[in-house]
Amino acid sequence: MPPETTKETQALAEDIVRWLYTATFGVPREPRRLVRIPGVTGRGIMYALERGWIELESYDSISLTEEGRTLILRQVH
């Protein structure tokens, strides 16, 4: 059974997606290195990956997806 997801993990995942959105000006598929993302955690990354908000580009890079972009736009409006 997978570990229980906490609100903190969800918030961290959303922070990662928000950071990617800002760093890429909302453009999907623009990779950014994980070491540059403040507060990044394995659980936060996994949560965002499972929801389709981000994609792994390489072992140390992720990018925003259209789903992640939509998530942030919904939060703003």
HELIX and SHEET records of a PDB file:
HELIX    1   1 LYS A    7  ALA A   23  1                                  17    
HELIX    2   2 LEU A   34  ARG A   36  5                                   3    
HELIX    3   3 GLY A   42  GLU A   50  1                                   9    
HELIX    4   4 GLU A   66  VAL A   76  1                                  11    
SHEET    1   A 3 ARG A  32  ARG A  33  0                                        
SHEET    2   A 3 SER A  61  LEU A  64 -1                                        
SHEET    3   A 3 ILE A  54  SER A  58 -1                                        
END                                                                             
